[in-house]
């Protein structure tokens, strides 16, 4: 398939959607798992945090592997692990087994995100990469928009186990599409990419770039707010505010539609508006949205809309920031696109998993802990971009070096 074709965009969206689907589809089942496995809320939330930590760590493996052996074969191996682990999750007999299998599911799932970003960097320059990531992100948003709703109906009609069989089928379909429809984009594999000395030197080069780390921290901070919501929203909305699981799916979809709106705007106006100005406006929006949610929680407003309204605005900002910050971070490093994508994903997922753990530990049957955490991630996003915004004029110099 051609890189500019709709089919390629759809494939990118399906690959990136693996991560959200692996969490969002079974979100309505989290309170049910507490009863099924006789587990605590924090233990059940570990199935989310462990997934994210595994997702983060293994990207550091897939990135260099794809630089060395090519994007396509590594992607197929990762998807195969994902399919097997997803099916096994449905058969878990204890919360400990489910946590362990979720870790294995993450080991396979993370290949899709890191390799797809590297493929985009292989084929497009910075502005076009941001546009492709924005449009594929908008399409991908359809999956998490409807996943909690579908997951709620699956929970009610069939059972929580069926959600994992659904994502296994999704992964199996992607293996077929990648095998027969995707051309190898890494036309100049780095035969030294797996040498420890080379890997450490490249990682050091990335982390010593203030431009790279600035955009990566902006990206990671805004993402961690999303994962805070993913970790805590079902307990807050279903248990604390007492809404039905199916209704939770509709409220969750509002946030995802906000994300789709943000990515759509990012793709449409990103080529006409200064990148840093666009990110700065969105970062201000994320900070304001989080602080508004925290203010409602401090005032004790017992309304679903006190959570969902500000979160929808936060998700518009999230959708705007993600493609622009990703393309800006990876742009100066085309020769190590796989590793640069992996380190970015590692930072993003590590911070997100830590924030998810904080949400789980601090849960006190009120809306306050979740709201305060999201306010913190919004403010951190703004602070990180203020830092990189002052350095953005040095991008061309760093690229030349």
Secondary structure, 3 states (H helix, E strand, C coil): CCCCCHHHHHHHHHHHHHHHHHHHCCHHHHHHHHHHCCCCHHHHHHHHHHHHHHHHHHHHHHHHHHHHHCHHHHHHHHHHHHHHHHHHHCCCCCHHHHHHHHHHHHHHHHHHHHHHHHHHHHHCCHHHHHHHHHHHHHHHHHHHHHHHHHHHHHHHHCCCHHHHHHHHHHHHHHHHHHHHHCCCCCCCCCCCCCCHHHHHHHHHHHHHCHHHHHHHHHHHHHHHHHHHHHHHHHHHHHHHCCCCHHHHHHHHHHHHHHHHHHHHHHHHHCCCCCHHHHHHHHHHHHHHHHHHHHHHHHCCCCCCHHHHHHHHHHHHHHHHHHHHHHHHHHCCCHHHHHHHHHHHHHHHHHHHHHHHHHHHHHCCCCCHHHHHHHHHHHHHHHHHHHHHHCCHHHHHHHHHC
